[in-house]
Every structure is written in structure tokens, then in C-alpha cells.
């Protein structure tokens, strides 16, 4: 599962956190169900530094790893096209890891803009640019 987000999670007890889960609970549930989680924080605005400081430990906790590397990354950019390319590169990196087990490998092939994954990426990019 690739978690793509542009904000920190709501704390347990917050009405917007309907499942009342924190990042540790999500990671434990994923491990119990044998689900690999990669996380990508999308930042389209310069003003989100405070939110990134809250989101980073959450995204890192949920991300799987091999003991040396964690499958967490931050994608930044002020233009939709820049964010989309960066996000595609990160997703390619995750796909490469899943297929080879090599965290250091980066796949450079594009997934194409007309597929479901491409639409999801474009949606995440647009969401990150909304004030």
C-alpha cells in the first residue's frame, strides 16, 4: 500500500479520526495483515513546514523498512507538473523495491498518464496545491 498524503494525521479522539488509530496502530495492523506500507508526503506549498514537522514522524512510523532504510519520502514542488514528475519517480522507486528488494534502486520508467495510478498521482498533486 502506498500512503500518499499532504498533511499530518488527526490525533486519537479527534472527531475527524473516525477509526481512532494513530501511526503505531496503523503500522501494527499492516504488519498483522502482511501489508507493506510505503509513505510519501506531498508538499506543494512553502508554508507547510510546521505541518511537515508533525507529519514526518507519523509517515516514517507507518512506512516499512529493512532495518537500514525506511520507505518514506517527501515530494516537493510549487508547480503541478514538477510535483507529478517527482511523485511518479518516488512511486517508481517503491515499485522497484517491491520487485527486487533493493531500497537503493530507482526505476526511471513512467507509468503513463492514462492509467489508474496516473490519475491517483495527478489527484494527489492537485490536492497538495490547494490552499
HELIX and SHEET records of a PDB file:
HELIX    1   1 UNK A   23  UNK A   32  1                                  10    
HELIX    2   2 UNK A   46  UNK A   48  5                                   3    
HELIX    3   3 UNK A   49  UNK A   62  1                                  14    
HELIX    4   4 UNK A   80  UNK A  100  1                                  21    
HELIX    5   5 UNK A  116  UNK A  129  1                                  14    
SHEET    1   A 3 UNK A   2  UNK A   5  0                                        
SHEET    2   A 3 UNK A  38  UNK A  43  1                                        
SHEET    3   A 3 UNK A  72  UNK A  76  1                                        
END                                                                             
